[in-house]
Amino acid sequence: MTPQPEPAAAYARRSRTFDGLVRSCAQRLARNRALPNVGDIRPTVEQCELCAGAAARPGATAPLLGLVLAVIAANSAGNFALRVGMQQVGRTVSLSPMPYLAAMLNGWVLAGVFLLIGWLILQLSLLSRADLAYVLPVTAIANTVAALLGAFVLYEPVSLAGWAGIVLICVGACLVAQTDSRTDGLSASRPRPTEPRAEGAVVAAGGFSGLSRGGA
């Protein structure tokens, strides 16, 4: 039985030149390290294989996108269900666990708990495939979806600062979504503050600040 070729070798043969693969990998490394001179980059064989794998699978990001959307949907739906249920249960502030256990008898609360359990499982899967600096800002969209559900379904008032925060969170998440979801083996140094991922995280943080001020 003929052994299967290595990913880097297979990709190099399809592109008819190994130099092209190395040059493409060097450009990818330069983007991750925010280095202006690509000529200073000398990628290793392992890094070239990672780049080749990403280039040879154009649809590889599709499952990750689906997982991100599932995390956002489960988080926002779970919190929405909890809010509806607790509106029916009433204000609950106690050091005793009994009122909270009694609240679980509400169907909306129970549905919200199961949705958030599903969200936690999906979040674990997503964190096993992507960087923390990518996952948390991108999935912050769930907070804006939940806020929109509260505003348009539950008719909760949202201040101007709250709407500004929602917009900032969306912009920050979109900026981070343009970066690489996983940088294992592709970056030997920490991202600089001028990179899109850092900018997106700052914008998202500003959005959360606007939402907190609006809620206050």
RABELGI-V304108 format. One record per residue. N is the residue number from 1. PHI is phi in degrees with one decimal (999 if undefined). NEAR is the number of other C-alpha atoms within 10 Angstrom. Layout:
BEGIN
n=(N & N)
phi=(PHI & PHI)
near=(NEAR & NEAR)
END
This chain:
BEGIN
n=(1 & 2 & 3 & 4 & 5 & 6 & 7 & 8 & 9 & 10 & 11 & 12 & 13 & 14 & 15 & 16 & 17 & 18 & 19 & 20 & 21 & 22 & 23 & 24 & 25 & 26 & 27 & 28 & 29 & 30 & 31 & 32 & 33 & 34 & 35 & 36 & 37 & 38 & 39 & 40 & 41 & 42 & 43 & 44 & 45 & 46 & 47 & 48 & 49 & 50 & 51 & 52 & 53 & 54 & 55 & 56 & 57 & 58 & 59 & 60 & 61 & 62 & 63 & 64 & 65 & 66 & 67 & 68 & 69 & 70 & 71 & 72 & 73 & 74 & 75 & 76 & 77 & 78 & 79 & 80 & 81 & 82 & 83 & 84 & 85 & 86 & 87 & 88 & 89 & 90 & 91 & 92 & 93 & 94 & 95 & 96 & 97 & 98 & 99 & 100 & 101 & 102 & 103 & 104 & 105 & 106 & 107 & 108 & 109 & 110 & 111 & 112 & 113 & 114 & 115 & 116 & 117 & 118 & 119 & 120 & 121 & 122 & 123 & 124 & 125 & 126 & 127 & 128 & 129 & 130 & 131 & 132 & 133 & 134 & 135 & 136 & 137 & 138 & 139 & 140 & 141 & 142 & 143 & 144 & 145 & 146 & 147 & 148 & 149 & 150 & 151 & 152 & 153 & 154 & 155 & 156 & 157 & 158 & 159 & 160 & 161 & 162 & 163 & 164 & 165 & 166 & 167 & 168 & 169 & 170 & 171 & 172 & 173 & 174 & 175 & 176 & 177 & 178 & 179 & 180 & 181 & 182 & 183 & 184 & 185 & 186 & 187 & 188 & 189 & 190 & 191 & 192 & 193 & 194 & 195 & 196 & 197 & 198 & 199 & 200 & 201 & 202 & 203 & 204 & 205 & 206 & 207 & 208 & 209 & 210 & 211 & 212 & 213 & 214 & 215 & 216)
phi=(999 & -72.8 & -66.5 & -73.3 & -69.6 & -64.0 & -55.6 & -65.2 & -65.8 & -64.3 & -66.8 & -64.5 & -68.1 & -67.0 & -84.4 & 68.2 & -156.7 & -75.3 & -61.7 & -63.5 & -64.2 & -62.8 & -64.7 & -63.7 & -65.7 & -62.7 & -64.4 & -64.8 & -64.3 & -63.1 & -64.3 & -70.2 & -95.1 & 56.4 & -100.0 & -76.5 & -104.1 & -68.5 & -63.8 & -80.8 & -91.3 & -125.2 & -67.7 & -81.1 & -62.7 & -63.0 & -66.9 & -63.4 & -66.0 & -63.2 & -64.0 & -64.5 & -62.4 & -67.7 & -76.1 & -79.1 & -120.7 & -59.5 & -94.3 & -67.4 & -83.0 & -62.1 & -61.5 & -65.4 & -62.8 & -61.7 & -67.1 & -61.0 & -64.0 & -66.0 & -62.4 & -62.8 & -65.5 & -65.8 & -65.8 & -66.8 & -67.2 & -63.6 & -67.3 & -63.1 & -63.9 & -62.5 & -63.5 & -63.2 & -63.9 & -73.0 & -64.8 & -76.1 & -72.1 & 103.9 & -61.6 & -129.8 & -134.3 & -157.6 & -82.1 & -83.4 & -76.3 & -62.0 & -60.4 & -74.3 & -67.0 & -66.3 & -64.9 & -66.5 & -73.1 & -74.2 & -62.3 & -64.9 & -62.8 & -63.0 & -63.0 & -63.5 & -63.5 & -66.5 & -64.7 & -74.5 & -64.8 & -62.1 & -60.6 & -63.5 & -64.1 & -64.7 & -64.8 & -61.5 & -63.9 & -66.9 & -68.9 & -78.0 & -114.0 & -140.3 & -67.7 & -60.8 & -67.4 & -95.2 & -66.0 & -65.2 & -64.5 & -68.5 & -77.9 & -63.9 & -56.7 & -59.1 & -66.9 & -71.9 & -63.4 & -64.0 & -64.9 & -67.3 & -63.4 & -63.8 & -74.7 & -100.2 & -104.0 & -93.5 & 58.4 & -82.4 & -71.1 & -124.0 & -75.8 & -62.7 & -63.9 & -65.1 & -64.6 & -62.8 & -64.0 & -61.0 & -64.4 & -64.3 & -62.4 & -63.1 & -64.0 & -62.2 & -64.5 & -65.6 & -63.9 & -66.4 & -63.5 & -79.1 & -90.3 & -69.4 & -73.0 & -141.3 & -116.9 & -58.3 & 77.2 & -108.3 & -145.1 & -96.8 & -131.6 & -69.8 & -63.0 & -78.4 & -61.2 & -84.0 & -74.5 & -55.9 & -63.6 & -66.7 & -62.7 & -63.5 & -64.3 & -65.3 & -64.1 & -63.5 & -62.4 & -63.6 & -65.8 & -63.5 & -64.3 & -66.1 & -65.9 & -66.1 & -68.3 & -68.3 & -69.8 & -70.6)
near=(3 & 4 & 5 & 7 & 9 & 12 & 17 & 22 & 16 & 17 & 21 & 19 & 12 & 11 & 12 & 11 & 12 & 17 & 11 & 12 & 22 & 23 & 17 & 18 & 26 & 24 & 19 & 21 & 24 & 19 & 18 & 20 & 18 & 18 & 13 & 10 & 10 & 17 & 11 & 10 & 17 & 14 & 20 & 13 & 12 & 12 & 21 & 28 & 22 & 18 & 24 & 22 & 17 & 14 & 15 & 15 & 9 & 9 & 10 & 12 & 12 & 10 & 10 & 16 & 13 & 11 & 17 & 19 & 16 & 17 & 27 & 24 & 18 & 22 & 27 & 25 & 21 & 24 & 23 & 23 & 21 & 24 & 18 & 17 & 21 & 18 & 12 & 13 & 18 & 9 & 8 & 10 & 8 & 9 & 8 & 8 & 8 & 10 & 13 & 16 & 10 & 10 & 19 & 19 & 12 & 16 & 14 & 21 & 25 & 17 & 19 & 24 & 17 & 13 & 21 & 21 & 15 & 17 & 21 & 15 & 12 & 19 & 22 & 12 & 15 & 19 & 15 & 11 & 14 & 16 & 15 & 14 & 16 & 23 & 21 & 16 & 25 & 28 & 22 & 24 & 27 & 21 & 19 & 24 & 19 & 20 & 22 & 18 & 17 & 18 & 13 & 11 & 10 & 13 & 10 & 12 & 12 & 16 & 15 & 13 & 17 & 23 & 18 & 17 & 25 & 25 & 20 & 24 & 32 & 23 & 20 & 26 & 25 & 18 & 21 & 25 & 19 & 13 & 16 & 15 & 19 & 17 & 15 & 11 & 14 & 23 & 17 & 11 & 9 & 9 & 15 & 13 & 12 & 9 & 16 & 18 & 26 & 19 & 18 & 27 & 24 & 17 & 23 & 29 & 18 & 19 & 26 & 21 & 19 & 23 & 26 & 13 & 14 & 17 & 12 & 8)
END
